Amino acid sequence: MSENTSIFISSTDMNRITALLDKMPNLANDLVQLDAELDRATVLEPSDMPENVVTMNSTVVFKFTDSDKTITKTLVYPSELKSSDDVSIFAPVGSALIGLSVGQQLSWPMPNDQTKTIEIVEVIYQPERCGSLNH
């Protein structure tokens, strides 16, 4: 599903996401793809994370390449979903966002057998950039 572009994930995010995935008896197809993306990611210490990368609890502006409309969401763990401004890491859009940098695009399966290409426009807030290394 991925283009040959590097994605980055913090060791903290990797440990938490894989622990959640490991607790699930049967991974749905979209979560199998998230697991594959995590396998190809470059794992960095939170303090080494480039500031333009989407990490957990980042607020990100993105768009689907078939539209000029931008969407702003905060990427959260499923238990932290609080509003429509949040997107779960286990939702198709959330799985596609993790680890991407500003300007990167990724084709990802969406509901209803669609594949859409997401492009990262801006990372408004990233915990690592702001010194919150144990988010």
N, CA, C and O atoms as a Tinker XYZ file with bonds, in Angstrom:
   540  protein
     1  N      0.810000   -1.196000    0.000000    73     2
     2  CA     0.000000    0.000000    0.000000    64     1     3
     3  C      0.852000    1.258000    0.000000    63     2     4     5
     4  O      0.399000    2.322000   -0.421000    81     3
     5  N      2.064000    1.138000    0.464000    73     3     6
     6  CA     2.850000    2.345000    0.647000    64     5     7
     7  C      3.702000    2.634000   -0.571000    63     6     8     9
     8  O      4.136000    1.724000   -1.277000    81     7
     9  N      3.931000    3.906000   -0.803000    73     7    10
    10  CA     4.918000    4.297000   -1.777000    64     9    11
    11  C      6.277000    4.058000   -1.113000    63    10    12    13
    12  O      6.334000    3.802000    0.090000    81    11
    13  N      7.347000    4.134000   -1.859000    73    11    14
    14  CA     8.656000    3.887000   -1.273000    64    13    15
    15  C      9.171000    5.131000   -0.581000    63    14    16    17
    16  O     10.204000    5.685000   -0.956000    81    15
    17  N      8.456000    5.555000    0.411000    73    15    18
    18  CA     8.873000    6.702000    1.192000    64    17    19
    19  C      9.040000    6.255000    2.629000    63    18    20    21
    20  O      8.287000    5.421000    3.133000    81    19
    21  N     10.030000    6.817000    3.269000    73    19    22
    22  CA    10.293000    6.450000    4.655000    64    21    23
    23  C      9.206000    6.975000    5.565000    63    22    24    25
    24  O      8.685000    8.072000    5.367000    81    23
    25  N      8.873000    6.187000    6.556000    73    23    26
    26  CA     8.022000    6.691000    7.616000    64    25    27
    27  C      8.784000    6.506000    8.924000    63    26    28    29
    28  O      9.622000    5.615000    9.057000    81    27
    29  N      8.474000    7.360000    9.868000    73    27    30
    30  CA     9.165000    7.356000   11.147000    64    29    31
    31  C      8.153000    7.182000   12.268000    63    30    32    33
    32  O      7.042000    7.708000   12.208000    81    31
    33  N      8.552000    6.440000   13.284000    73    31    34
    34  CA     7.692000    6.268000   14.447000    64    33    35
    35  C      8.584000    6.281000   15.684000    63    34    36    37
    36  O      9.699000    5.758000   15.677000    81    35
    37  N      8.069000    6.885000   16.729000    73    35    38
    38  CA     8.853000    6.917000   17.965000    64    37    39
    39  C      8.800000    5.545000   18.633000    63    38    40    41
    40  O      7.850000    4.785000   18.446000    81    39
    41  N      9.813000    5.249000   19.398000    73    39    42
    42  CA     9.842000    3.968000   20.113000    64    41    43
    43  C      8.656000    3.875000   21.074000    63    42    44    45
    44  O      8.105000    2.791000   21.267000    81    43
    45  N      8.260000    4.985000   21.672000    73    43    46
    46  CA     7.109000    4.997000   22.583000    64    45    47
    47  C      5.830000    4.635000   21.840000    63    46    48    49
    48  O      5.070000    3.775000   22.283000    81    47
    49  N      5.594000    5.300000   20.699000    73    47    50
    50  CA     4.398000    5.008000   19.903000    64    49    51
    51  C      4.416000    3.556000   19.412000    63    50    52    53
    52  O      3.395000    2.870000   19.464000    81    51
    53  N      5.563000    3.095000   18.940000    73    51    54
    54  CA     5.674000    1.726000   18.430000    64    53    55
    55  C      5.298000    0.726000   19.526000    63    54    56    57
    56  O      4.523000   -0.201000   19.289000    81    55
    57  N      5.844000    0.920000   20.707000    73    55    58
    58  CA     5.559000   -0.014000   21.804000    64    57    59
    59  C      4.076000   -0.012000   22.178000    63    58    60    61
    60  O      3.491000   -1.073000   22.398000    81    59
    61  N      3.474000    1.156000   22.249000    73    59    62
    62  CA     2.062000    1.241000   22.649000    64    61    63
    63  C      1.133000    0.678000   21.580000    63    62    64    65
    64  O      0.194000   -0.053000   21.894000    81    63
    65  N      1.390000    1.016000   20.321000    73    63    66
    66  CA     0.518000    0.539000   19.239000    64    65    67
    67  C      0.637000   -0.976000   19.090000    63    66    68    69
    68  O     -0.377000   -1.665000   18.973000    81    67
    69  N      1.869000   -1.503000   19.092000    73    67    70
    70  CA     2.019000   -2.948000   18.929000    64    69    71
    71  C      1.437000   -3.704000   20.123000    63    70    72    73
    72  O      0.911000   -4.804000   19.959000    81    71
    73  N      1.526000   -3.130000   21.313000    73    71    74
    74  CA     0.906000   -3.778000   22.486000    64    73    75
    75  C     -0.609000   -3.863000   22.303000    63    74    76    77
    76  O     -1.211000   -4.885000   22.632000    81    75
    77  N     -1.225000   -2.812000   21.785000    73    75    78
    78  CA    -2.669000   -2.840000   21.534000    64    77    79
    79  C     -3.014000   -3.854000   20.446000    63    78    80    81
    80  O     -3.982000   -4.603000   20.577000    81    79
    81  N     -2.227000   -3.878000   19.376000    73    79    82
    82  CA    -2.479000   -4.838000   18.290000    64    81    83
    83  C     -2.319000   -6.270000   18.792000    63    82    84    85
    84  O     -3.086000   -7.154000   18.412000    81    83
    85  N     -1.324000   -6.496000   19.644000    73    83    86
    86  CA    -1.084000   -7.844000   20.165000    64    85    87
    87  C     -2.239000   -8.365000   21.010000    63    86    88    89
    88  O     -2.417000   -9.577000   21.131000    81    87
    89  N     -3.026000   -7.465000   21.596000    73    87    90
    90  CA    -4.157000   -7.867000   22.438000    64    89    91
    91  C     -5.378000   -8.269000   21.620000    63    90    92    93
    92  O     -6.329000   -8.838000   22.156000    81    91
    93  N     -5.353000   -7.976000   20.326000    73    91    94
    94  CA    -6.497000   -8.290000   19.474000    64    93    95
    95  C     -6.356000   -9.704000   18.914000    63    94    96    97
    96  O     -5.340000  -10.027000   18.299000    81    95
    97  N     -7.372000  -10.551000   19.123000    73    95    98
    98  CA    -7.250000  -11.939000   18.685000    64    97    99
    99  C     -7.165000  -12.083000   17.165000    63    98   100   101
   100  O     -6.391000  -12.899000   16.664000    81    99
   101  N     -7.932000  -11.319000   16.448000    73    99   102
   102  CA    -7.925000  -11.376000   14.984000    64   101   103
   103  C     -7.848000   -9.963000   14.442000    63   102   104   105
   104  O     -8.733000   -9.143000   14.688000    81   103
   105  N     -6.790000   -9.683000   13.706000    73   103   106
   106  CA    -6.652000   -8.346000   13.141000    64   105   107
   107  C     -7.482000   -8.230000   11.869000    63   106   108   109
   108  O     -7.406000   -9.074000   10.976000    81   107
   109  N     -8.279000   -7.159000   11.811000    73   107   110
   110  CA    -9.004000   -6.855000   10.577000    64   109   111
   111  C     -7.975000   -6.506000    9.506000    63   110   112   113
   112  O     -6.833000   -6.166000    9.813000    81   111
   113  N     -8.392000   -6.595000    8.256000    73   111   114
   114  CA    -7.469000   -6.365000    7.146000    64   113   115
   115  C     -6.753000   -5.022000    7.247000    63   114   116   117
   116  O     -5.553000   -4.937000    6.989000    81   115
   117  N     -7.495000   -3.958000    7.627000    73   115   118
   118  CA    -6.855000   -2.644000    7.692000    64   117   119
   119  C     -5.815000   -2.585000    8.813000    63   118   120   121
   120  O     -4.828000   -1.859000    8.699000    81   119
   121  N     -6.025000   -3.338000    9.891000    73   119   122
   122  CA    -5.035000   -3.350000   10.970000    64   121   123
   123  C     -3.829000   -4.212000   10.611000    63   122   124   125
   124  O     -2.728000   -3.963000   11.100000    81   123
   125  N     -4.021000   -5.221000    9.764000    73   123   126
   126  CA    -2.886000   -5.989000    9.236000    64   125   127
   127  C     -1.993000   -5.050000    8.432000    63   126   128   129
   128  O     -0.767000   -5.134000    8.498000    81   127
   129  N     -2.620000   -4.158000    7.675000    73   127   130
   130  CA    -1.842000   -3.205000    6.886000    64   129   131
   131  C     -1.122000   -2.198000    7.782000    63   130   132   133
   132  O      0.012000   -1.817000    7.490000    81   131
   133  N     -1.761000   -1.766000    8.864000    73   131   134
   134  CA    -1.090000   -0.895000    9.834000    64   133   135
   135  C      0.125000   -1.621000   10.398000    63   134   136   137
   136  O      1.203000   -1.036000   10.501000    81   135
   137  N     -0.036000   -2.875000   10.758000    73   135   138
   138  CA     1.063000   -3.664000   11.295000    64   137   139
   139  C      2.212000   -3.737000   10.290000    63   138   140   141
   140  O      3.378000   -3.647000   10.674000    81   139
   141  N      1.890000   -3.898000    9.013000    73   139   142
   142  CA     2.923000   -3.943000    7.968000    64   141   143
   143  C      3.634000   -2.595000    7.843000    63   142   144   145
   144  O      4.848000   -2.546000    7.641000    81   143
   145  N      2.881000   -1.510000    7.964000    73   143   146
   146  CA     3.503000   -0.179000    7.920000    64   145   147
   147  C      4.454000    0.003000    9.097000    63   146   148   149
   148  O      5.545000    0.552000    8.939000    81   147
   149  N      4.048000   -0.453000   10.262000    73   147   150
   150  CA     4.913000   -0.351000   11.434000    64   149   151
   151  C      6.196000   -1.157000   11.225000    63   150   152   153
   152  O      7.272000   -0.740000   11.654000    81   151
   153  N      6.078000   -2.309000   10.567000    73   151   154
   154  CA     7.254000   -3.146000   10.309000    64   153   155
   155  C      8.272000   -2.447000    9.426000    63   154   156   157
   156  O      9.472000   -2.692000    9.554000    81   155
   157  N      7.813000   -1.578000    8.532000    73   155   158
   158  CA     8.749000   -0.914000    7.628000    64   157   159
   159  C      9.228000    0.447000    8.158000    63   158   160   161
   160  O     10.099000    1.080000    7.562000    81   159
   161  N      8.659000    0.881000    9.263000    73   159   162
   162  CA     8.989000    2.200000    9.796000    64   161   163
   163  C     10.395000    2.231000   10.394000    63   162   164   165
   164  O     10.901000    1.228000   10.897000    81   163
   165  N     10.998000    3.398000   10.322000    73   163   166
   166  CA    12.242000    3.659000   11.025000    64   165   167
   167  C     11.865000    4.106000   12.429000    63   166   168   169
   168  O     11.163000    5.103000   12.600000    81   167
   169  N     12.331000    3.372000   13.435000    73   167   170
   170  CA    11.993000    3.679000   14.826000    64   169   171
   171  C     13.055000    4.612000   15.392000    63   170   172   173
   172  O     14.252000    4.328000   15.334000    81   171
   173  N     12.591000    5.730000   15.941000    73   171   174
   174  CA    13.472000    6.734000   16.528000    64   173   175
   175  C     13.097000    6.970000   17.977000    63   174   176   177
   176  O     11.955000    6.747000   18.378000    81   175
   177  N     14.055000    7.417000   18.750000    73   175   178
   178  CA    13.736000    7.879000   20.096000    64   177   179
   179  C     12.883000    9.136000   19.959000    63   178   180   181
   180  O     13.082000    9.906000   19.020000    81   179
   181  N     11.937000    9.362000   20.872000    73   179   182
   182  CA    11.083000   10.549000   20.762000    64   181   183
   183  C     11.877000   11.853000   20.608000    63   182   184   185
   184  O     11.464000   12.743000   19.864000    81   183
   185  N     12.987000   11.968000   21.291000    73   183   186
   186  CA    13.784000   13.201000   21.216000    64   185   187
   187  C     14.444000   13.398000   19.854000    63   186   188   189
   188  O     14.886000   14.502000   19.536000    81   187
   189  N     14.516000   12.335000   19.043000    73   187   190
   190  CA    15.134000   12.414000   17.712000    64   189   191
   191  C     14.105000   12.549000   16.590000    63   190   192   193
   192  O     14.477000   12.566000   15.416000    81   191
   193  N     12.822000   12.647000   16.929000    73   191   194
   194  CA    11.762000   12.673000   15.920000    64   193   195
   195  C     11.805000   13.990000   15.146000    63   194   196   197
   196  O     11.783000   15.061000   15.751000    81   195
   197  N     11.868000   13.921000   13.798000    73   195   198
   198  CA    11.769000   15.151000   13.013000    64   197   199
   199  C     10.438000   15.851000   13.302000    63   198   200   201
   200  O      9.417000   15.187000   13.481000    81   199
   201  N     10.444000   17.166000   13.347000    73   199   202
   202  CA     9.252000   17.899000   13.788000    64   201   203
   203  C      8.131000   17.947000   12.763000    63   202   204   205
   204  O      7.039000   18.422000   13.076000    81   203
   205  N      8.369000   17.472000   11.551000    73   203   206
   206  CA     7.322000   17.486000   10.519000    64   205   207
   207  C      6.661000   16.123000   10.322000    63   206   208   209
   208  O      5.998000   15.898000    9.310000    81   207
   209  N      6.839000   15.207000   11.288000    73   207   210
   210  CA     6.305000   13.847000   11.194000    64   209   211
   211  C      5.067000   13.721000   12.083000    63   210   212   213
   212  O      5.028000   14.257000   13.191000    81   211
   213  N      4.057000   13.004000   11.583000    73   211   214
   214  CA     2.846000   12.744000   12.350000    64   213   215
   215  C      3.135000   11.625000   13.359000    63   214   216   217
   216  O      3.489000   10.507000   12.984000    81   215
   217  N      2.978000   11.952000   14.640000    73   215   218
   218  CA     3.136000   10.981000   15.721000    64   217   219
   219  C      1.805000   10.903000   16.465000    63   218   220   221
   220  O      0.877000   11.656000   16.172000    81   219
   221  N      1.721000    9.997000   17.419000    73   219   222
   222  CA     0.510000    9.907000   18.229000    64   221   223
   223  C      0.297000   11.225000   18.968000    63   222   224   225
   224  O      1.244000   11.836000   19.463000    81   223
   225  N     -0.948000   11.645000   19.034000    73   223   226
   226  CA    -1.381000   12.895000   19.667000    64   225   227
   227  C     -0.961000   14.140000   18.897000    63   226   228   229
   228  O     -1.052000   15.253000   19.413000    81   227
   229  N     -0.498000   13.952000   17.657000    73   227   230
   230  CA    -0.220000   15.095000   16.786000    64   229   231
   231  C     -1.533000   15.610000   16.210000    63   230   232   233
   232  O     -2.471000   14.846000   15.981000    81   231
   233  N     -1.580000   16.911000   15.983000    73   231   234
   234  CA    -2.679000   17.513000   15.241000    64   233   235
   235  C     -2.145000   17.796000   13.850000    63   234   236   237
   236  O     -1.143000   18.492000   13.684000    81   235
   237  N     -2.823000   17.247000   12.852000    73   235   238
   238  CA    -2.310000   17.253000   11.492000    64   237   239
   239  C     -3.368000   17.761000   10.518000    63   238   240   241
   240  O     -4.558000   17.483000   10.665000    81   239
   241  N     -2.909000   18.508000    9.527000    73   239   242
   242  CA    -3.760000   18.932000    8.418000    64   241   243
   243  C     -3.384000   18.046000    7.228000    63   242   244   245
   244  O     -2.216000   17.951000    6.852000    81   243
   245  N     -4.403000   17.398000    6.644000    73   243   246
   246  CA    -4.155000   16.524000    5.507000    64   245   247
   247  C     -5.271000   16.694000    4.497000    63   246   248   249
   248  O     -6.288000   17.332000    4.770000    81   247
   249  N     -5.067000   16.116000    3.333000    73   247   250
   250  CA    -6.121000   16.113000    2.317000    64   249   251
   251  C     -6.025000   14.816000    1.537000    63   250   252   253
   252  O     -4.994000   14.143000    1.515000    81   251
   253  N     -7.133000   14.495000    0.903000    73   251   254
   254  CA    -7.130000   13.406000   -0.060000    64   253   255
   255  C     -6.770000   14.039000   -1.391000    63   254   256   257
   256  O     -7.288000   15.105000   -1.723000    81   255
   257  N     -5.899000   13.410000   -2.155000    73   255   258
   258  CA    -5.375000   14.056000   -3.360000    64   257   259
   259  C     -6.427000   14.274000   -4.441000    63   258   260   261
   260  O     -6.183000   15.009000   -5.398000    81   259
   261  N     -7.588000   13.648000   -4.304000    73   259   262
   262  CA    -8.651000   13.875000   -5.285000    64   261   263
   263  C     -9.516000   15.083000   -4.905000    63   262   264   265
   264  O    -10.548000   15.328000   -5.528000    81   263
   265  N     -9.095000   15.834000   -3.885000    73   263   266
   266  CA    -9.859000   16.990000   -3.415000    64   265   267
   267  C     -8.904000   18.059000   -2.893000    63   266   268   269
   268  O     -7.803000   17.749000   -2.436000    81   267
   269  N     -9.331000   19.311000   -2.963000    73   267   270
   270  CA    -8.534000   20.402000   -2.401000    64   269   271
   271  C     -8.913000   20.687000   -0.950000    63   270   272   273
   272  O     -8.254000   21.482000   -0.281000    81   271
   273  N     -9.973000   20.039000   -0.459000    73   271   274
   274  CA   -10.445000   20.271000    0.897000    64   273   275
   275  C     -9.447000   19.682000    1.900000    63   274   276   277
   276  O     -9.057000   18.520000    1.792000    81   275
   277  N     -9.040000   20.501000    2.875000    73   275   278
   278  CA    -8.145000   19.983000    3.911000    64   277   279
   279  C     -8.961000   19.588000    5.136000    63   278   280   281
   280  O    -10.042000   20.121000    5.388000    81   279
   281  N     -8.415000   18.646000    5.881000    73   279   282
   282  CA    -9.050000   18.103000    7.080000    64   281   283
   283  C     -8.025000   18.215000    8.208000    63   282   284   285
   284  O     -6.843000   17.931000    8.012000    81   283
   285  N     -8.479000   18.626000    9.374000    73   283   286
   286  CA    -7.599000   18.717000   10.540000    64   285   287
   287  C     -8.087000   17.736000   11.600000    63   286   288   289
   288  O     -9.249000   17.775000   12.005000    81   287
   289  N     -7.200000   16.861000   12.046000    73   287   290
   290  CA    -7.531000   15.854000   13.055000    64   289   291
   291  C     -6.356000   15.677000   14.010000    63   290   292   293
   292  O     -5.206000   15.947000   13.663000    81   291
   293  N     -6.669000   15.218000   15.215000    73   291   294
   294  CA    -5.654000   14.821000   16.172000    64   293   295
   295  C     -5.647000   13.301000   16.227000    63   294   296   297
   296  O     -6.687000   12.679000   16.444000    81   295
   297  N     -4.474000   12.702000   16.032000    73   295   298
   298  CA    -4.326000   11.245000   16.000000    64   297   299
   299  C     -4.208000   10.714000   17.426000    63   298   300   301
   300  O     -3.274000   11.063000   18.149000    81   299
   301  N     -5.165000    9.863000   17.830000    73   299   302
   302  CA    -5.224000    9.396000   19.216000    64   301   303
   303  C     -5.381000    7.871000   19.271000    63   302   304   305
   304  O     -5.697000    7.217000   18.277000    81   303
   305  N     -5.145000    7.334000   20.473000    73   303   306
   306  CA    -5.433000    5.927000   20.733000    64   305   307
   307  C     -6.951000    5.768000   20.853000    63   306   308   309
   308  O     -7.638000    6.723000   21.215000    81   307
   309  N     -7.484000    4.582000   20.557000    73   307   310
   310  CA    -8.943000    4.394000   20.577000    64   309   311
   311  C     -9.595000    4.830000   21.896000    63   310   312   313
   312  O    -10.685000    5.401000   21.880000    81   311
   313  N     -8.959000    4.576000   23.004000    73   311   314
   314  CA    -9.546000    4.926000   24.309000    64   313   315
   315  C     -9.548000    6.423000   24.581000    63   314   316   317
   316  O    -10.169000    6.879000   25.541000    81   315
   317  N     -8.850000    7.200000   23.734000    73   315   318
   318  CA    -8.753000    8.650000   23.943000    64   317   319
   319  C     -9.627000    9.452000   22.990000    63   318   320   321
   320  O     -9.557000   10.681000   22.978000    81   319
   321  N    -10.446000    8.778000   22.195000    73   319   322
   322  CA   -11.356000    9.498000   21.286000    64   321   323
   323  C    -12.328000   10.330000   22.112000    63   322   324   325
   324  O    -13.076000    9.788000   22.926000    81   323
   325  N    -12.321000   11.646000   21.906000    73   323   326
   326  CA   -13.186000   12.522000   22.684000    64   325   327
   327  C    -14.131000   13.351000   21.826000    63   326   328   329
   328  O    -15.200000   13.748000   22.291000    81   327
   329  N    -13.750000   13.618000   20.581000    73   327   330
   330  CA   -14.585000   14.487000   19.745000    64   329   331
   331  C    -14.381000   14.148000   18.277000    63   330   332   333
   332  O    -13.550000   13.310000   17.927000    81   331
   333  N    -15.143000   14.802000   17.438000    73   331   334
   334  CA   -15.011000   14.587000   15.998000    64   333   335
   335  C    -13.710000   15.180000   15.458000    63   334   336   337
   336  O    -13.366000   14.971000   14.295000    81   335
   337  N    -12.991000   15.915000   16.299000    73   335   338
   338  CA   -11.684000   16.439000   15.897000    64   337   339
   339  C    -10.586000   15.390000   16.043000    63   338   340   341
   340  O     -9.455000   15.603000   15.606000    81   339
   341  N    -10.922000   14.257000   16.660000    73   339   342
   342  CA    -9.962000   13.182000   16.873000    64   341   343
   343  C    -10.166000   12.079000   15.844000    63   342   344   345
   344  O    -11.271000   11.883000   15.337000    81   343
   345  N     -9.085000   11.359000   15.542000    73   343   346
   346  CA    -9.176000   10.158000   14.715000    64   345   347
   347  C     -8.324000    9.087000   15.388000    63   346   348   349
   348  O     -7.194000    9.345000   15.804000    81   347
   349  N     -8.881000    7.886000   15.488000    73   347   350
   350  CA    -8.185000    6.766000   16.112000    64   349   351
   351  C     -7.088000    6.229000   15.195000    63   350   352   353
   352  O     -7.234000    6.207000   13.973000    81   351
   353  N     -6.001000    5.803000   15.803000    73   351   354
   354  CA    -4.929000    5.137000   15.063000    64   353   355
   355  C     -5.455000    3.883000   14.367000    63   354   356   357
   356  O     -4.881000    3.444000   13.371000    81   355
   357  N     -6.550000    3.299000   14.885000    73   355   358
   358  CA    -7.098000    2.088000   14.296000    64   357   359
   359  C     -8.158000    2.355000   13.233000    63   358   360   361
   360  O     -8.667000    1.410000   12.631000    81   359
   361  N     -8.500000    3.609000   12.988000    73   359   362
   362  CA    -9.372000    3.951000   11.865000    64   361   363
   363  C     -8.502000    3.979000   10.605000    63   362   364   365
   364  O     -7.309000    4.271000   10.690000    81   363
   365  N     -9.079000    3.681000    9.445000    73   363   366
   366  CA    -8.255000    3.682000    8.229000    64   365   367
   367  C     -7.464000    4.975000    8.020000    63   366   368   369
   368  O     -6.284000    4.922000    7.670000    81   367
   369  N     -8.087000    6.119000    8.226000    73   367   370
   370  CA    -7.375000    7.386000    8.044000    64   369   371
   371  C     -6.249000    7.520000    9.069000    63   370   372   373
   372  O     -5.149000    7.959000    8.731000    81   371
   373  N     -6.520000    7.145000   10.312000    73   371   374
   374  CA    -5.499000    7.234000   11.352000    64   373   375
   375  C     -4.311000    6.338000   11.066000    63   374   376   377
   376  O     -3.162000    6.739000   11.255000    81   375
   377  N     -4.586000    5.130000   10.611000    73   375   378
   378  CA    -3.507000    4.196000   10.268000    64   377   379
   379  C     -2.641000    4.750000    9.138000    63   378   380   381
   380  O     -1.426000    4.553000    9.121000    81   379
   381  N     -3.269000    5.435000    8.208000    73   379   382
   382  CA    -2.528000    6.003000    7.084000    64   381   383
   383  C     -1.661000    7.183000    7.512000    63   382   384   385
   384  O     -0.598000    7.406000    6.932000    81   383
   385  N     -2.095000    7.940000    8.515000    73   383   386
   386  CA    -1.380000    9.158000    8.913000    64   385   387
   387  C     -0.087000    8.899000    9.665000    63   386   388   389
   388  O      0.891000    9.620000    9.468000    81   387
   389  N     -0.058000    7.897000   10.513000    73   387   390
   390  CA     1.067000    7.706000   11.423000    64   389   391
   391  C      2.386000    7.572000   10.655000    63   390   392   393
   392  O      2.505000    6.781000    9.720000    81   391
   393  N      3.359000    8.360000   11.075000    73   391   394
   394  CA     4.704000    8.249000   10.521000    64   393   395
   395  C      4.994000    9.047000    9.275000    63   394   396   397
   396  O      6.150000    9.161000    8.867000    81   395
   397  N      3.948000    9.611000    8.651000    73   395   398
   398  CA     4.170000   10.397000    7.440000    64   397   399
   399  C      4.692000   11.789000    7.779000    63   398   400   401
   400  O      4.422000   12.325000    8.855000    81   399
   401  N      5.441000   12.363000    6.846000    73   399   402
   402  CA     5.981000   13.710000    6.989000    64   401   403
   403  C      5.219000   14.677000    6.092000    63   402   404   405
   404  O      4.543000   14.262000    5.151000    81   403
   405  N      5.332000   15.962000    6.388000    73   403   406
   406  CA     4.707000   16.989000    5.562000    64   405   407
   407  C      5.157000   16.804000    4.106000    63   406   408   409
   408  O      6.346000   16.670000    3.819000    81   407
   409  N      4.180000   16.800000    3.204000    73   407   410
   410  CA     4.447000   16.642000    1.779000    64   409   411
   411  C      4.373000   15.201000    1.295000    63   410   412   413
   412  O      4.258000   14.964000    0.092000    81   411
   413  N      4.437000   14.240000    2.197000    73   411   414
   414  CA     4.355000   12.842000    1.789000    64   413   415
   415  C      2.925000   12.453000    1.452000    63   414   416   417
   416  O      1.963000   13.003000    1.988000    81   415
   417  N      2.816000   11.488000    0.545000    73   415   418
   418  CA     1.527000   10.925000    0.169000    64   417   419
   419  C      1.566000    9.420000    0.393000    63   418   420   421
   420  O      2.620000    8.790000    0.311000    81   419
   421  N      0.391000    8.859000    0.677000    73   419   422
   422  CA     0.283000    7.419000    0.885000    64   421   423
   423  C     -1.081000    6.962000    0.408000    63   422   424   425
   424  O     -2.103000    7.528000    0.796000    81   423
   425  N     -1.099000    5.930000   -0.440000    73   423   426
   426  CA    -2.361000    5.316000   -0.859000    64   425   427
   427  C     -2.753000    4.306000    0.195000    63   426   428   429
   428  O     -1.931000    3.502000    0.635000    81   427
   429  N     -4.037000    4.351000    0.607000    73   427   430
   430  CA    -4.474000    3.513000    1.723000    64   429   431
   431  C     -5.903000    3.058000    1.492000    63   430   432   433
   432  O     -6.731000    3.833000    1.013000    81   431
   433  N     -6.205000    1.802000    1.828000    73   431   434
   434  CA    -7.576000    1.318000    1.670000    64   433   435
   435  C     -8.524000    1.993000    2.656000    63   434   436   437
   436  O     -8.213000    2.155000    3.836000    81   435
   437  N     -9.666000    2.374000    2.150000    73   435   438
   438  CA   -10.703000    3.019000    2.947000    64   437   439
   439  C    -11.958000    2.139000    2.914000    63   438   440   441
   440  O    -12.024000    1.161000    2.169000    81   439
   441  N    -12.948000    2.501000    3.733000    73   439   442
   442  CA   -14.196000    1.721000    3.683000    64   441   443
   443  C    -14.804000    1.706000    2.278000    63   442   444   445
   444  O    -14.468000    2.538000    1.435000    81   443
   445  N    -15.679000    0.772000    2.047000    73   443   446
   446  CA   -16.394000    0.593000    0.772000    64   445   447
   447  C    -15.458000    0.240000   -0.372000    63   446   448   449
   448  O    -15.691000    0.637000   -1.514000    81   447
   449  N    -14.407000   -0.499000   -0.073000    73   447   450
   450  CA   -13.458000   -0.971000   -1.093000    64   449   451
   451  C    -12.842000    0.145000   -1.922000    63   450   452   453
   452  O    -12.526000   -0.047000   -3.096000    81   451
   453  N    -12.671000    1.303000   -1.314000    73   451   454
   454  CA   -12.013000    2.419000   -1.994000    64   453   455
   455  C    -10.563000    2.501000   -1.527000    63   454   456   457
   456  O    -10.234000    2.124000   -0.402000    81   455
   457  N     -9.715000    2.995000   -2.402000    73   455   458
   458  CA    -8.352000    3.344000   -2.012000    64   457   459
   459  C     -8.201000    4.829000   -2.278000    63   458   460   461
   460  O     -8.514000    5.318000   -3.363000    81   459
   461  N     -7.717000    5.536000   -1.267000    73   459   462
   462  CA    -7.520000    6.977000   -1.409000    64   461   463
   463  C     -6.074000    7.304000   -1.093000    63   462   464   465
   464  O     -5.405000    6.595000   -0.340000    81   463
   465  N     -5.610000    8.385000   -1.681000    73   463   466
   466  CA    -4.264000    8.849000   -1.403000    64   465   467
   467  C     -4.341000   10.052000   -0.487000    63   466   468   469
   468  O     -4.983000   11.054000   -0.804000    81   467
   469  N     -3.675000    9.940000    0.665000    73   467   470
   470  CA    -3.623000   11.010000    1.658000    64   469   471
   471  C     -2.325000   11.773000    1.470000    63   470   472   473
   472  O     -1.279000   11.183000    1.200000    81   471
   473  N     -2.398000   13.080000    1.613000    73   471   474
   474  CA    -1.200000   13.916000    1.589000    64   473   475
   475  C     -1.158000   14.752000    2.862000    63   474   476   477
   476  O     -2.155000   15.371000    3.236000    81   475
   477  N     -0.012000   14.770000    3.524000    73   475   478
   478  CA     0.168000   15.561000    4.733000    64   477   479
   479  C      0.474000   17.008000    4.325000    63   478   480   481
   480  O      1.427000   17.270000    3.591000    81   479
   481  N     -0.350000   17.939000    4.813000    73   479   482
   482  CA    -0.185000   19.355000    4.490000    64   481   483
   483  C      0.630000   20.067000    5.572000    63   482   484   485
   484  O      1.531000   20.851000    5.274000    81   483
   485  N      0.294000   19.779000    6.841000    73   483   486
   486  CA     0.979000   20.467000    7.944000    64   485   487
   487  C      0.818000   19.658000    9.230000    63   486   488   489
   488  O     -0.223000   19.043000    9.461000    81   487
   489  N      1.845000   19.664000   10.052000    73   487   490
   490  CA     1.747000   19.120000   11.401000    64   489   491
   491  C      1.679000   20.337000   12.320000    63   490   492   493
   492  O      2.689000   20.985000   12.594000    81   491
   493  N      0.458000   20.635000   12.793000    73   491   494
   494  CA     0.234000   21.824000   13.619000    64   493   495
   495  C      0.858000   21.644000   14.996000    63   494   496   497
   496  O      1.512000   22.543000   15.524000    81   495
   497  N      0.641000   20.463000   15.562000    73   495   498
   498  CA     1.161000   20.169000   16.901000    64   497   499
   499  C      1.738000   18.763000   16.899000    63   498   500   501
   500  O      1.121000   17.827000   16.392000    81   499
   501  N      2.916000   18.628000   17.466000    73   499   502
   502  CA     3.529000   17.322000   17.651000    64   501   503
   503  C      4.101000   17.295000   19.061000    63   502   504   505
   504  O      4.920000   18.149000   19.402000    81   503
   505  N      3.689000   16.332000   19.896000    73   503   506
   506  CA     4.152000   16.299000   21.282000    64   505   507
   507  C      5.672000   16.321000   21.416000    63   506   508   509
   508  O      6.212000   17.025000   22.270000    81   507
   509  N      6.356000   15.554000   20.577000    73   507   510
   510  CA     7.817000   15.479000   20.661000    64   509   511
   511  C      8.458000   16.847000   20.413000    63   510   512   513
   512  O      9.420000   17.221000   21.084000    81   511
   513  N      7.920000   17.581000   19.452000    73   511   514
   514  CA     8.449000   18.907000   19.129000    64   513   515
   515  C      8.300000   19.861000   20.304000    63   514   516   517
   516  O      9.108000   20.772000   20.486000    81   515
   517  N      7.263000   19.644000   21.095000    73   515   518
   518  CA     6.970000   20.538000   22.225000    64   517   519
   519  C      7.575000   20.029000   23.537000    63   518   520   521
   520  O      7.320000   20.594000   24.600000    81   519
   521  N      8.375000   18.961000   23.461000    73   519   522
   522  CA     9.053000   18.458000   24.647000    64   521   523
   523  C      8.276000   17.450000   25.448000    63   522   524   525
   524  O      8.729000   17.030000   26.513000    81   523
   525  N      7.104000   17.045000   24.964000    73   523   526
   526  CA     6.316000   16.025000   25.643000    64   525   527
   527  C      6.717000   14.670000   25.075000    63   526   528   529
   528  O      6.113000   14.175000   24.124000    81   527
   529  N      7.752000   14.079000   25.680000    73   527   530
   530  CA     8.356000   12.887000   25.087000    64   529   531
   531  C      7.729000   11.582000   25.531000    63   530   532   533
   532  O      8.046000   10.530000   24.976000    81   531
   533  N      6.848000   11.623000   26.516000    73   531   534
   534  CA     6.201000   10.400000   27.009000    64   533   535
   535  C      4.696000   10.490000   26.865000    63   534   536   537
   536  O      3.963000   10.142000   27.790000    81   535
   537  N      4.227000   10.951000   25.717000    73   535   538
   538  CA     2.790000   11.174000   25.521000    64   537   539
   539  C      2.008000    9.934000   25.544000    63   538   540
   540  O      0.787000    9.971000   25.392000    81   539
